[in-house]
């Protein structure tokens, strides 16, 4: 079955998985290396998998955010969001998560109004999902309360 998947997709998945493992182990430096490798593989394709590119940018943003490098995190989150918003069909849950990540960066940087806007966008997306994602709605509701 793996022979049906292009080799660059397989390599992206391997690097993404390694990055995720290092992220779970709180080894952010190694996670960042592998997430960047995954992004590089997709970026060098003539027809990159837009979903994988967006996912890689989001993962890189998460690492930068954990390291307190908020401007770099925001740059990657914004790129991820732009790709996701222009993808067909749009992946609403994933877009909501990216808005939440952007909101968090605004929150820690002290821009609570921008954080609130992002969190409200996330809430609207989560409430529109079918079936409704109750745990996600509850979580984002707590985020909104925190910045009010």
Secondary structure as UniProt FT lines:
FT   HELIX           2..4
FT   HELIX           7..24
FT   TURN            25..26
FT   HELIX           28..43
FT   TURN            46..47
FT   HELIX           50..66
FT   TURN            67..68
FT   HELIX           70..86
FT   HELIX           92..108
FT   TURN            109..110
FT   HELIX           112..128
FT   HELIX           134..147
//
